[in-house]
């Protein structure tokens, strides 16, 4: 979501450019803080936080406990 939002921020065009550009900037700044908190919590649980989009897609739907294929070793 963070990368998609940043992509929209970089590539927005049209008559609403300024409004959308600023909105996406606000959103990706909030998302990066959330992502950082989540990654730190994952590390505190003793596993590596997923980095690549491909890695995060290998995770099952987020539930109380997320299980990722690469973490089951």
Residue frames as qw, qx, qy, qz and C-alpha x, y, z in Angstrom:
[[0.000, 0.887, 0.462, 0.000, 0.00, 0.00, 0.00],
 [0.325, -0.764, 0.107, 0.547, 2.85, 2.36, 0.86],
 [0.367, -0.172, 0.592, 0.696, 4.55, 1.82, -2.49],
 [0.197, 0.591, 0.694, 0.361, 1.28, 2.19, -4.41],
 [0.120, -0.922, -0.309, 0.199, 0.47, 5.43, -2.60],
 [0.347, -0.620, 0.300, 0.636, 3.95, 6.79, -3.26],
 [0.355, 0.154, 0.703, 0.596, 3.57, 5.81, -6.92],
 [0.094, 0.802, 0.569, 0.158, 0.27, 7.72, -7.14],
 [0.268, -0.856, -0.048, 0.440, 1.96, 10.73, -5.51],
 [0.375, -0.382, 0.498, 0.682, 4.75, 10.71, -8.09],
 [0.184, 0.116, 0.763, 0.608, 2.53, 10.12, -11.12],
 [0.192, 0.696, 0.611, -0.325, -0.70, 12.02, -10.51],
 [0.174, 0.073, 0.395, 0.899, -1.77, 14.29, -13.37],
 [0.070, -0.628, -0.691, -0.351, -4.70, 16.45, -14.31],
 [0.117, -0.703, -0.097, -0.694, -6.63, 19.41, -13.00],
 [0.705, -0.680, -0.035, -0.200, -6.63, 18.08, -9.41],
 [0.720, 0.347, -0.439, 0.410, -2.85, 17.55, -9.44],
 [0.055, 0.510, -0.481, 0.711, -1.98, 19.77, -6.47],
 [0.697, -0.361, 0.205, -0.585, -4.80, 18.50, -4.26],
 [0.988, 0.000, -0.129, -0.084, -4.13, 14.83, -5.03],
 [0.597, 0.466, -0.466, 0.457, -0.34, 15.21, -4.90],
 [0.144, -0.496, 0.501, -0.694, -0.55, 16.65, -1.37],
 [0.840, -0.244, 0.119, -0.471, -3.14, 14.10, -0.27],
 [0.945, 0.155, -0.272, 0.094, -0.99, 11.17, -1.43],
 [0.353, 0.519, -0.519, 0.581, 2.06, 12.73, 0.25],
 [0.478, -0.447, 0.397, -0.644, 0.20, 12.90, 3.56],
 [0.955, -0.074, 0.003, -0.289, -0.97, 9.31, 3.15],
 [0.842, 0.281, -0.384, 0.254, 2.43, 7.83, 2.32],
 [0.097, 0.542, -0.536, 0.640, 4.04, 9.70, 5.22],
 [0.680, -0.336, 0.333, -0.560, 1.46, 8.22, 7.60],
 [0.974, 0.114, -0.143, -0.131, 1.88, 4.78, 6.04],
 [0.575, 0.475, -0.547, 0.380, 5.65, 4.76, 6.43],
 [0.246, -0.466, 0.566, -0.634, 5.23, 5.37, 10.17],
 [0.868, -0.108, 0.195, -0.443, 2.71, 2.54, 10.41],
 [0.881, 0.334, -0.330, 0.048, 4.91, 0.18, 8.39],
 [0.272, 0.540, -0.620, 0.500, 7.86, 0.96, 10.63],
 [0.518, -0.360, 0.489, -0.602, 5.86, 0.25, 13.79],
 [0.954, 0.070, 0.025, -0.291, 4.57, -3.03, 12.37],
 [0.735, 0.453, -0.458, 0.212, 8.05, -4.12, 11.27],
 [0.006, 0.518, -0.639, 0.568, 9.49, -3.33, 14.69],
 [0.739, -0.218, 0.365, -0.523, 6.73, -5.36, 16.35],
 [0.941, 0.256, -0.197, -0.100, 7.40, -8.30, 14.00],
 [0.488, 0.511, -0.583, 0.401, 11.10, -8.15, 14.92],
 [0.341, -0.453, 0.550, -0.613, 10.21, -8.02, 18.60],
 [0.911, -0.045, 0.170, -0.372, 8.35, -11.31, 18.08],
 [0.587, -0.429, 0.657, 0.202, 11.62, -12.85, 16.89],
 [0.699, 0.378, 0.541, 0.275, 11.09, -13.11, 13.13],
 [0.278, -0.135, 0.321, 0.896, 12.33, -11.08, 10.19],
 [0.373, 0.635, 0.290, -0.611, 9.98, -8.44, 8.83],
 [0.654, 0.446, 0.522, 0.317, 9.05, -8.90, 5.15],
 [0.192, -0.523, 0.185, 0.809, 10.71, -6.38, 2.86],
 [0.023, 0.084, -0.658, -0.748, 9.80, -7.10, -0.75],
 [0.633, 0.102, -0.032, -0.767, 6.32, -6.97, -2.23],
 [0.679, 0.140, -0.689, -0.212, 6.83, -10.58, -3.30],
 [0.241, 0.066, -0.835, 0.490, 7.60, -11.54, 0.31],
 [0.323, 0.083, 0.456, -0.825, 4.51, -9.87, 1.73],
 [0.688, 0.141, -0.309, -0.642, 2.31, -11.51, -0.91],
 [0.530, 0.102, -0.842, 0.020, 3.47, -14.94, 0.31],
 [0.107, -0.021, 0.706, -0.700, 1.84, -14.21, 3.68],
 [0.094, -0.520, -0.841, -0.116, -1.63, -15.46, 4.40],
 [0.189, -0.766, -0.272, -0.551, -4.33, -12.94, 5.15],
 [0.095, 0.358, -0.547, 0.750, -3.51, -10.94, 8.23],
 [0.667, -0.533, -0.486, -0.190, -5.14, -12.48, 11.25],
 [0.579, -0.806, 0.115, -0.048, -4.24, -12.38, 14.89],
 [0.574, -0.503, 0.553, 0.333, -1.11, -14.30, 13.95],
 [0.616, 0.687, -0.247, -0.297, 0.29, -13.98, 10.44],
 [0.778, -0.225, 0.539, 0.232, 2.08, -17.02, 9.09],
 [0.439, 0.765, -0.339, -0.326, 4.45, -16.54, 6.16],
 [0.969, 0.208, -0.116, 0.060, 6.01, -19.37, 4.22],
 [0.532, 0.567, -0.427, 0.462, 9.54, -18.01, 4.60],
 [0.289, -0.602, 0.466, -0.581, 9.11, -17.74, 8.40],
 [0.921, -0.213, 0.047, -0.322, 8.05, -21.37, 8.94],
 [0.635, 0.472, -0.587, 0.173, 11.63, -22.70, 8.71]]
